[in-house]
Amino acid sequence: MTTPPPPNTMALRANAIYEAFSDRPVLALAILLVITIAITRLLSSKQADQSPNGAKPVPSVPYTLPIIGHLPSMIYDAQSFTRRLRALYHPSGAYSLNFGGTVHNILFSPPLATALVNVKSENASELELFRGIMGKVFGFPLASEGHKYDEAIIGLNALYKNFMSEPGLGDMTTRTAQLVKENLASFVTGSKSLVDQMIWERNADVEIKTNAKGEKVVEANFLDLVRDWSATCANPSIIGSDFGHNYPEYIRDLWTLDEGFLLLATGLPRWFPIPALTRAHIARKSVTDKLLAFETAMDKYVAGEDPGPDWRDLDDVGPVVRGRIDLYRKKDMSMQARAATELALLWAANANSNPLVFWMLERIYADKALLALLREQVAPYVRAVQPRQEFVVPDAPRLEKLDIDGLCANCPLLKSCYIECLRLDAAPWSLKVAKKDFVLSPRDKEVQGIVLRKGEYVHVAHDLHNTDPNAFEDPEVFKADRHVKYDENGKGSAEMGSMRPYGGGHSMCKGRAFAFKEIMIFAASIISMWDVDAPNGGEWKLPKQRKATAVYGTADSTRVWVKQRQLPVVQT
Ligand code: HEM
């Protein structure tokens, strides 16, 4: 055992070190940095011990920068980083990262994922996180009315049965299909004047061009065109028709908020110098103001008072939002709290399903053979026709038939495309926080459990499973019929299999049944009436995906040429 040097010797050594480096501060800093990195790397590579009952700790990924941890790698290219680690930690089915000093366990094996989404809420829960998001992202006044939110949550969740089962689900899809029939012929109008264009065309920056055959085509940003058109058809079934009529530009605000979602979730204020954050704050204020007017009108309507001339059709507000008004009134919730709760719902209903329609169409129009097969498959259920021209001005084409049940039950190739896009074009993560130390044990006793510690974050990274070469052959390749299976009679069907794009457990997406139907309706209807090509007869190029909350966005150009398809001519 060595005796510690007497204090005067230590002081002498410190003095010598100070003198050696006092005129070389850069060298001193560099040495300090190297030592810090080496110590951080050493400490972060140390794996926790096996728990006494045999469950293993989640292997932690070493990092070099203290506190910041793995954040730089996630910001630089989360997709490549997380996928590289998946290959490295495959046998464990999970690995652990450090963001800003907090531990984040990333689970990707299906047995662990299933165990987490079904975990008892006293062990790990998402409720606190969802509550935080309600405040930071959607502007719910948690400080003054957090208790009301907690009291209302059971009632709010109970209302989602209207999205999931009949008669609510059927009413929503019928209403949406009706609006598809009304709006499909004006997906592009060919109007040059902004005044005559539809809202989705204005947002898509349309221009009139002429193709090589001398035909008129409409050039547009495909992402904006598809997602805004889809939103216009779907949202009235949730919030009624007055809201969209009074404030058609609210959809733009929703997308701007969506782009800044993760920044808002950090809780950073509006003045913080990140342009996307400032834009998101402004968009949230703009859409909240519109929702405040809606909530005030609804409150009057429910009380039997006159809501004003702009709100004449409030009786067509969907049952979830209508049911909420009674709950808000019972809990005496402020208009701000109500508007924030509606904003969260509008965001959830639009942020993923509408961009998914865009990715489906991108992949379908890219492959003309697939497009032809799909048109043939949906033809018995979705029929677009051109009325015979009898006057000088030709009639618009119309959707003569839209059989939702037939389309959703009997078009396995289209359904397989929908599942394949959820596999490749979405990266949803389900997130919970461990409320105490516990072992997460999969039901399959062959699979070893993992130890989770109080305060740690636990994510199911669904995209890591969905693109895992051990689960899917050529995982990066889009195979339209990948999910189609045939029974002994040769009847095809397509199912999700081991994928969980809508999460799981009691926080599982409440709009999934509606999302499936609306996406099938939108994709089938658009391909039935419209031809879409790359501009100037160029090659179709899939835009690069950009991380969003679940379904990817893109920052690439999505310009396309849209033209009406040759349709069967019918008597008017
Ligand atoms: C492709 C479309 C969609 C995808 C991929 C998607 C995905 C998700 C995911 C991953 C969650 C979180 C689940 C978890 O924590 O485990 C979620 C929650 C939710 N989604 Fe969706 N969603 C979609 C469409 C919709 C639609 C159309 C609606 C409404 C009509 C909707 C309403 C909701 C709601 C209300 C929640 C919160 C559930 C809760 O608080 O418990 N979603 N969604």
Boltz pocket constraint, residues with backbone or C-beta under 6 A from the ligand:
constraints:
  - pocket:
      binder: B
      contacts: [[A, 126], [A, 130], [A, 163], [A, 345], [A, 348], [A, 349], [A, 350], [A, 352], [A, 353], [A, 356], [A, 426], [A, 428], [A, 429], [A, 430], [A, 431], [A, 500], [A, 501], [A, 502], [A, 503], [A, 504], [A, 506], [A, 507], [A, 508], [A, 509], [A, 510], [A, 511], [A, 512], [A, 514], [A, 515], [A, 550], [A, 551]]
      max_distance: 6.0
